[in-house]
Structures are given as structure tokens and as C-alpha cells.
Amino acid sequence: MDRIYILYHGSFGELVMEHLAMSGLADRIVSLYDLKITSVSLDEPENDMPEDIPLPKCELLLVLGILPKAGDLVPIIAERTGAKAVLWPIDDPNLIPEGKYSIEEELKKKGIHVEFPEPLCSLDRSDNEVVNSFAEFFGKPEFELRVNAKNKVIEAVKVIRDTPCGSASKVAPKLVGKSYNDMKSFEEQVGQMHDNECVAYMGPERPVMQQAGRLLIDAIKEALLNGKSKFS
């Protein structure tokens, strides 16, 4: 079982970290660290490594919501922990790491795979086995539904793959009893349910929350329309 080290900061990082820990990954998480660093030296970033930062051995380094100028520490941390992959979601464009491409190249030179899913709930499958082991349980939402096809009412919902923030599992019980006879109205209701739970960035220039909501709506529609109407 792959070991996961979570670097986090801010409300998004805290939400995802807590949900993963409470949803079956606790025994895989080897350490949690709030990386509060606001900036590091471009020439010698290792000099700005926090003295108290743990460096446990891990396979996956999950980076959640750290500040843009702290990004140069990630390749150093990944190498020192022996991480085979870095998963670094972009759920807020204001937190895109400075020097993202140079960081990506540095990680690749060290033989460390890196992905920047935008948002994290868009993660589906990966060519990297470490990332794939995470995406098996968390990422792009997937549901199974039991429905009353005659009345077009949802009777029960099972979450097959949850979103990392938990929005899918929070919305799921609210779908029970909902009619999908009027699909436009149904989509609007699901979208509102999602927006009440999602903490992704929402702005006119980069509406990440809207993108995440669309992923959730489409997953539910797929379960309705593509035959996932009975529990296995």
C-alpha cells in the first residue's frame, strides 16, 4: 500500500486533508505538515526548509494549497522523502506555483512523476501507478444509483469514487427522493448542492468551482443514463 505524505496550507488543504484522513486513507498517511512558508530563496531554496519539517519515506507527495513562492521546496522534499510521484492540484489559480514549469522539469530530472490536476476532482486515471492507486478511490466522482424508472425518482445512491474534498459523498444522500423527470431542473438542483459544499475558486476568469460542479453533474447523469441504475 502506497504511503502518502501531505503538505498543505489554508482552508482547501485542511478540508481535503481531513476528508482523506477520515475516509479510509488514515493508515496510508505517514505525515501531515502545514507548510506556512511564504517565500524561499531562488538560488538556495534548501536554506529555507523549516527546521521542524518531517521527512518520512513515502511514495506519494500530495501538495494542497501551499503558497506560490513556497513551491521550490517541493522537489527537495520529494527527493528527501523518496517520493515516486507528486500530486499537486490547482483548485485556486492564485496558488499556481511560481516557476511551475521549472519545478516540473526539476522533478522529472530527479525521476519523480508530477501531475497538476485542475481541479483535483478531475483526476481520473494516470499512467503512473502511484497516482493511479490514489485515483482508484478519490478523484473524478463516480456513482451507482437505484432508481424508480417509471416515476423517474432516485431511490438510493452509492458513491463508487468520492471527490477528494468529500463533496460527492455529501451530495449523495441529498439525491435520494429527487425526481430527474425535468433534467434541466435536476441539474440546477445538483449544481446548487455542489456549490454549497465546494471550496474551489470561483471567478469569472477561471471558474474552477463551476468546472467541479459540472464534473459532479455529469457523473450523476452518466449513472442515470448509462445503465448504472442497480447496486451490484
SEKE-556723 format. One line per field, with one value per residue (C-alpha): residue in one letter; x, z, y. Coordinates in Angstrom, 3 decimals, always signed. Layout:
REM SEKE-556723
gudo	(A, ...) $
x	(X, ...) $
z	(Z, ...) $
y	(Y, ...) $
REM end
This chain:
REM SEKE-556723
gudo	(M, D, R, I, Y, I, L, Y, H, G, S, F, G, E, L, V, M, E, H, L, A, M, S, G, L, A, D, R, I, V, S, L, Y, D, L, K, I, T, S, V, S, L, D, E, P, E, N, D, M, P, E, D, I, P, L, P, K, C, E, L, L, L, V, L, G, I, L, P, K, A, G, D, L, V, P, I, I, A, E, R, T, G, A, K, A, V, L, W, P, I, D, D, P, N, L, I, P, E, G, K, Y, S, I, E, E, E, L, K, K, K, G, I, H, V, E, F, P, E, P, L, C, S, L, D, R, S, D, N, E, V, V, N, S, F, A, E, F, F, G, K, P, E, F, E, L, R, V, N, A, K, N, K, V, I, E, A, V, K, V, I, R, D, T, P, C, G, S, A, S, K, V, A, P, K, L, V, G, K, S, Y, N, D, M, K, S, F, E, E, Q, V, G, Q, M, H, D, N, E, C, V, A, Y, M, G, P, E, R, P, V, M, Q, Q, A, G, R, L, L, I, D, A, I, K, E, A, L, L, N, G, K, S, K, F, S) $
x	(+0.000, +1.463, +2.475, +1.205, +2.801, +0.515, +1.887, -0.962, -1.906, -5.131, -8.784, -8.679, -5.688, -7.245, -10.575, -9.072, -6.552, -9.258, -11.603, -8.926, -7.852, -11.452, -12.302, -10.066, -6.617, -5.552, -3.352, -1.631, -0.845, +2.648, +2.714, +0.821, +2.624, +1.290, +3.817, +3.338, +6.384, +5.531, +8.690, +12.026, +15.385, +15.542, +19.244, +19.326, +15.761, +17.069, +18.226, +14.566, +13.436, +11.561, +13.619, +10.653, +9.513, +9.254, +10.766, +9.222, +9.626, +6.649, +5.586, +3.150, +3.645, +0.281, +0.573, -2.541, -2.919, +0.638, +1.588, +3.030, +6.502, +6.913, +6.844, +10.620, +10.779, +8.646, +11.333, +13.683, +11.065, +10.034, +13.632, +14.417, +11.297, +11.905, +8.567, +7.920, +5.157, +3.880, +0.198, -0.254, -3.833, -4.690, -8.059, -7.245, -5.386, -3.966, -1.975, -0.341, +3.322, +5.747, +8.156, +5.720, +7.443, +10.935, +9.667, +8.144, +11.407, +13.413, +11.146, +11.422, +15.220, +15.048, +12.904, +9.805, +6.466, +4.283, +0.715, -1.187, -4.903, -7.240, -9.310, -8.324, -11.730, -10.890, -8.319, -9.450, -6.720, -2.968, -0.129, +1.716, +0.856, +1.319, -1.101, -3.422, -3.581, -4.872, -7.256, -8.808, -10.608, -10.546, -10.802, -13.400, -16.694, -18.477, -21.855, -24.221, -27.928, -31.069, -33.993, -37.702, -37.569, -41.329, -41.587, -38.031, -37.110, -33.771, -34.253, -30.686, -27.163, -23.782, -20.545, -18.070, -15.344, -15.518, -14.186, -11.091, -12.904, -15.912, -18.476, -19.692, -20.360, -22.046, -24.329, -25.167, -27.732, -29.456, -30.225, -32.468, -36.096, -35.187, -37.020, -34.989, -38.032, -37.113, -33.395, -32.685, -34.274, -32.496, -29.111, -29.734, -30.580, -27.464, -25.348, -26.632, -25.988, -22.437, -21.741, -22.826, -20.065, -17.246, -14.385, -12.693, -12.031, -14.901, -14.125, -15.164, -11.696, -11.257, -14.444, -12.906, -15.914, -18.210, -15.930, -16.017, -19.800, -20.054, -17.948, -20.314, -23.454, -22.056, -21.123, -24.684, -26.135, -23.812, -25.079, -28.651, -28.263, -25.633, -27.274, -25.803, -29.250, -28.832, -26.490, -24.107) $
z	(+0.000, -1.068, +1.707, +1.388, +2.772, +2.704, +2.533, +2.985, +3.809, +4.021, +4.062, +0.899, +2.121, +5.540, +4.083, +1.721, +4.289, +6.905, +4.471, +3.202, +6.736, +7.737, +4.592, +4.597, +3.938, +7.552, +7.566, +4.359, +5.535, +7.059, +7.895, +7.628, +7.573, +7.328, +5.053, +6.032, +4.157, +2.155, +0.016, -0.490, -1.955, -5.686, -5.543, -2.424, -1.500, +0.794, +3.207, +3.807, +4.717, +8.047, +10.819, +12.138, +8.830, +8.944, +6.059, +6.275, +3.484, +1.121, -2.394, -2.998, -2.017, -2.063, -2.176, -1.164, -1.174, -0.374, -1.289, -4.785, -3.611, -1.445, -4.456, -4.887, -1.690, -3.140, -5.332, -2.340, -0.046, -2.695, -3.189, +0.531, +1.251, -1.661, -3.253, -6.597, -7.560, -6.682, -6.984, -6.914, -7.668, -8.803, -7.237, -6.938, -9.777, -7.206, -5.799, -9.021, -8.049, -9.318, -11.675, -12.221, -15.373, -13.886, -10.819, -13.113, -15.018, -11.803, -10.538, -13.847, -13.706, -10.291, -11.753, -9.864, -11.688, -11.194, -12.118, -11.678, -11.993, -12.223, -10.152, -8.068, -8.688, -12.405, -11.652, -13.355, -14.333, -14.647, -16.410, -13.083, -10.779, -7.583, -8.715, -10.044, -6.629, -5.189, -8.085, -7.570, -4.523, -4.884, -7.891, -10.630, -8.949, -9.829, -8.607, -8.783, -8.458, -7.760, -9.436, -9.970, -13.751, -14.087, -11.875, -12.634, -8.973, -7.361, -4.602, -3.404, -4.157, -3.752, -4.151, -6.073, -6.151, -3.939, -4.649, -2.515, -0.697, +0.023, -1.994, -3.771, -0.537, +0.954, -2.037, -2.478, +0.354, -0.744, -4.125, -2.620, -3.443, -6.152, -9.467, -12.663, -14.907, -15.685, -16.338, -16.525, -13.128, -11.720, -12.936, -11.359, -8.030, -8.106, -9.060, -6.058, -3.747, -5.059, -4.723, -1.078, -0.409, -2.794, -1.729, -5.140, -6.610, -8.358, -10.518, -13.998, -15.448, -14.113, -12.638, -11.101, -8.826, -11.860, -13.559, -10.470, -10.333, -13.962, -13.232, -10.424, -12.505, -15.429, -13.150, -11.831, -15.342, -16.504, -13.690, -14.739, -18.488, -18.934, -17.077, -13.586, -12.075, -9.827, -6.975, -7.573) $
y	(+0.000, +3.382, +5.755, +9.328, +12.478, +15.543, +19.075, +21.516, +25.079, +27.076, +26.072, +23.953, +21.969, +21.452, +20.307, +17.742, +16.533, +15.965, +14.232, +11.849, +11.001, +10.256, +8.303, +5.270, +6.723, +7.240, +4.142, +5.308, +8.848, +8.870, +12.579, +15.862, +19.191, +22.739, +24.433, +28.068, +29.363, +32.491, +32.615, +30.901, +31.831, +31.223, +30.362, +28.183, +27.149, +24.397, +27.120, +27.986, +24.486, +24.627, +23.054, +21.077, +19.600, +15.797, +13.857, +10.376, +7.865, +7.908, +7.016, +9.891, +13.527, +15.326, +19.127, +21.062, +24.831, +25.890, +29.440, +30.057, +31.097, +28.009, +25.704, +25.472, +23.430, +20.643, +18.995, +18.986, +17.454, +14.925, +13.787, +13.564, +11.519, +9.170, +10.070, +8.437, +10.876, +14.342, +15.168, +18.950, +20.045, +23.571, +24.414, +28.120, +29.916, +32.317, +29.386, +28.208, +27.745, +30.334, +28.638, +25.779, +24.556, +24.706, +22.816, +20.207, +19.845, +19.551, +16.788, +14.942, +15.167, +13.525, +10.756, +11.904, +11.912, +15.027, +15.932, +19.214, +18.295, +21.291, +20.791, +17.753, +16.178, +15.985, +13.275, +10.087, +7.667, +8.052, +6.297, +6.478, +3.585, +5.632, +8.349, +5.673, +3.971, +7.267, +7.899, +4.487, +5.896, +9.695, +11.983, +12.295, +11.325, +8.118, +6.863, +3.936, +4.654, +2.691, +4.384, +4.071, +4.203, +4.566, +7.644, +8.834, +9.157, +8.298, +5.735, +5.117, +6.328, +4.669, +6.637, +4.495, +7.130, +10.186, +13.632, +14.372, +17.196, +14.971, +16.923, +13.766, +11.879, +14.952, +15.466, +11.760, +11.377, +14.586, +12.997, +10.335, +11.094, +13.604, +13.452, +13.603, +13.886, +17.500, +17.133, +20.868, +21.462, +18.402, +19.656, +23.057, +21.419, +19.254, +22.244, +24.194, +21.254, +21.046, +24.766, +24.633, +22.086, +23.048, +25.338, +25.606, +29.045, +30.769, +33.768, +34.914, +34.421, +30.878, +29.356, +26.225, +25.659, +25.646, +23.115, +20.901, +21.173, +20.119, +17.043, +16.054, +16.651, +14.683, +11.778, +11.583, +11.843, +9.078, +6.866, +7.657, +7.344, +4.647, +1.831, +2.250, +2.005, -1.011, -1.751, -4.610) $
REM end
